[in-house]
Amino acid sequence: MSDLKRPDPRGPNKMGVMPVGKLLFSMALPMIIAMLVQACYNVVDSIYVSRISESSVTALSLAFPIQNLMIGFATGVGVGVNSLLSKSLGEGNRERGNQYAGNGIFMMVVSIMLFVLVGLFLVRPFYEMQSEVRETVESGTTYAWICTVFSAGIFVEILGERLLQATGRTFYTMITQGTGAILNIILDPILIFGYFGLPAMGIAGAATATVIGQWVAAGLAIYFNLKKNEDVHLKLANLLPRKEILLPMLGVGIPSVIMMGIGAVMNFSINQILQGFTETATGVFGVYYKLQSFFCMPIFGMNNAAISIIAYNYGARKPKRITGTLKVGCCAALCVMILGTLSFELIPHVLLSAFHPSEQFMTIGCRALRIIGVHFPVAAICIVLGSSFPALGNGLYSTITSLCRQLLVLLPVAYLMSLSGNLDNVWLAFPIAEVMSLTVTVILFTRVYRKKIKPLYQDQNG
């Protein structure tokens, strides 16, 4: 038997034998907890910044496309490594998995260098394109400059967490993400308002707290991979780019980058549409994104676990475990998103009151949350079914669904609705786009099922 595919002396991997419901929740729970803490940080960050001024809240909202794109690059590299590393482990090919991990580090370094350049040369022009309010431009430029120039932490953190997720060690990802976010929450008021004798840094303090939290989380991710991740052994030779390793990894990862890039373009464009009504609407849009993360983050955490489970069992040729994971995931996601819809419909004023809103902000915000919140259950199905695309090597399908949701439908509809002069009509574009996305997702999933999953059942029965 080949050394590369020799049975693991430690016994079977839990991703191939543990009941799928128990496996999914045991792997997802640490990531869900960590992401909820991260969502809490996102909201707390905006709450503290709202005490500076409403323009500062808008500045954070306008920074979202850059941050979204940065996380997109980090996640794209991570998804490519996660999916292919899990698949290699399912096939019993650990050496190939180590090669994917090593080339992932190479791509991470390239991405870090790119965003340092963005921070140095493009941040101010980016803000000057979006706002004529001097306070918004200056504070936003400061915030985004710090986050991009010192972005190495978020890239190392995300890649390190994906290596842990790919091998089923999600408990350690909870520690890395949770520690970084909690530290961020603690440092925010200290650095923003200047407690304990430190100078008050304002919005620069919020960015500094963010970067410190990311770097600490990155350090923990490195430690856990070196000391606790026995399935991944990094060698210097594996860091050198190799065509046969990079191309399949990029094939899975680039669609994820494009998806987040699409999200960045969507946010930028929606901000421009909303600025045509009032800058307050732009701030409301940013706060909406922070609030909806409380409900989306748990599903994303579950999706990260599902991608590893599906990819592993695809490599191990176990179709029942693939479909079982998707069924459990859909049920759980629906429950979470129905709770989100109820919260947005019944208590929007309570959710917004923490952000020190003006009367205009509260009026616009309540109507926006009630209109947008109706599409959450539809989004739940889209997100879970979409996890099968990168896991089964069809990352392009993720790009297609994201295009339909955020560019091909959302932006044209939002623009056309804005011509009515009624801001409420712009918010309607979100549920309309999500329904179209569900239609496309179901069509593409049916295609993936027939080509990738159904043949595995036929092989078992044949």
Secondary structure, DSSP 8 states (H G I E B T S, - for coil): --GGG---TT---GGGTS-HHHHHHHHHHHHHHHHHHHHHHHHHHHHHHHTT-HHHHHHHHHHHHHHHHHHHHHHHHHHHHHHHHHHHHHHT-HHHHHHHHHHHHHHHHHHHHHHHHHHHHTHHHHHHHH---HHHHHHHHHHHHHHHHTTHHHHHHHHHHHHHHHTT-HHHHHHHHHHHHHHHHHHHHHHHHT-TT----THHHHHHHHHHHHHHHHHHHHHHHHHT-TT----HHHHS--HHHHHHHHHHHHHHHHHHHHHHHHHHHHHHHHHTT-HHHHHHHHHHHHHHHHHHHHHHHHHHHHHHHHHHHHHTT-HHHHHHHHHHHHHHHHHHHHHHHHHHHH-HHHHHHTT---HHHHHHHHHHHHHHGGGHHHHHHHHHHHTHHHHTT-HHHHHHHHHIIIIIIHHHHHHHHHTTT-HHHHHTHHHHHHHHHHHHHHHHHHHHIIIIIHHHHHHHH-
